């Protein structure tokens, strides 16, 4: 088994928040262990399935006609470490997108922006078994509840974008793990 597995799922899936659950990747795609999968589909997360209490209190559901989704699971119970992974994922998204569009974007915490237009949604959470990440990058900006930009606005192909983010994120996590294995204690 690999240290960390990534896979682009070819089937379109609607993200409704119920996928942010322990063992969802294993149950549905037979990928066991630490993993990040990506898929394309709409996002429609009702308040009852949202884990971001701030957004629930603000009555701010998530909706997009089409997104590139990233869903990750890590089998440790360190939410802070997973928040750092989430931010690394979003920095990777920003880096890949900037390279493709030759434009400087900004990352504020766990979201990517072009000026005041939001390109992403993202959350990290803890279950009794693992930690979980969901991130969504808009493919379409139509009918979103807040001002957004999307991959379509920049003519970025979503499949190629998702696959590049998956591979770069995997390399970052694996090289970080290996960096621990080459130093002597002091």
Secondary structure in CASP SS format (residue, H / E / C, confidence):
PFRMAT SS
TARGET T0000
AUTHOR 0000-0000-0000
METHOD secondary structure of the structure
MODEL  1
X C 1.00
X C 1.00
X C 1.00
X C 1.00
X E 1.00
X E 1.00
X E 1.00
X E 1.00
X C 1.00
X C 1.00
X C 1.00
X C 1.00
X C 1.00
X C 1.00
X E 1.00
X C 1.00
X C 1.00
X C 1.00
X C 1.00
X C 1.00
X C 1.00
X C 1.00
X C 1.00
X H 1.00
X H 1.00
X H 1.00
X H 1.00
X H 1.00
X H 1.00
X C 1.00
X C 1.00
X C 1.00
X C 1.00
X C 1.00
X E 1.00
X E 1.00
X E 1.00
X E 1.00
X E 1.00
X E 1.00
X E 1.00
X E 1.00
X E 1.00
X E 1.00
X E 1.00
X C 1.00
X H 1.00
X H 1.00
X H 1.00
X C 1.00
X C 1.00
X C 1.00
X H 1.00
X H 1.00
X H 1.00
X H 1.00
X H 1.00
X C 1.00
X C 1.00
X C 1.00
X C 1.00
X E 1.00
X E 1.00
X E 1.00
X E 1.00
X E 1.00
X E 1.00
X E 1.00
X E 1.00
X E 1.00
X E 1.00
X E 1.00
X E 1.00
X E 1.00
X C 1.00
X C 1.00
X C 1.00
X C 1.00
X H 1.00
X H 1.00
X H 1.00
X H 1.00
X H 1.00
X H 1.00
X H 1.00
X H 1.00
X H 1.00
X H 1.00
X H 1.00
X H 1.00
X H 1.00
X H 1.00
X H 1.00
X H 1.00
X H 1.00
X H 1.00
X H 1.00
X H 1.00
X H 1.00
X H 1.00
X H 1.00
X C 1.00
X C 1.00
X C 1.00
X C 1.00
X E 1.00
X E 1.00
X E 1.00
X C 1.00
X C 1.00
X E 1.00
X E 1.00
X E 1.00
X E 1.00
X C 1.00
X C 1.00
X E 1.00
X E 1.00
X C 1.00
X E 1.00
X E 1.00
X E 1.00
X E 1.00
X E 1.00
X E 1.00
X E 1.00
X C 1.00
X C 1.00
X C 1.00
X C 1.00
X E 1.00
X E 1.00
X E 1.00
X E 1.00
X E 1.00
X E 1.00
X E 1.00
X E 1.00
X C 1.00
X C 1.00
X C 1.00
X C 1.00
X C 1.00
X C 1.00
X C 1.00
X C 1.00
X C 1.00
X E 1.00
X C 1.00
X C 1.00
X H 1.00
X H 1.00
X H 1.00
X H 1.00
X C 1.00
X C 1.00
X C 1.00
X H 1.00
X H 1.00
X H 1.00
X H 1.00
X H 1.00
X H 1.00
X H 1.00
X H 1.00
X H 1.00
X H 1.00
X H 1.00
X H 1.00
X H 1.00
X H 1.00
X H 1.00
X H 1.00
X H 1.00
X H 1.00
X H 1.00
X H 1.00
X H 1.00
X H 1.00
X H 1.00
X C 1.00
X C 1.00
X C 1.00
X C 1.00
X C 1.00
X C 1.00
END
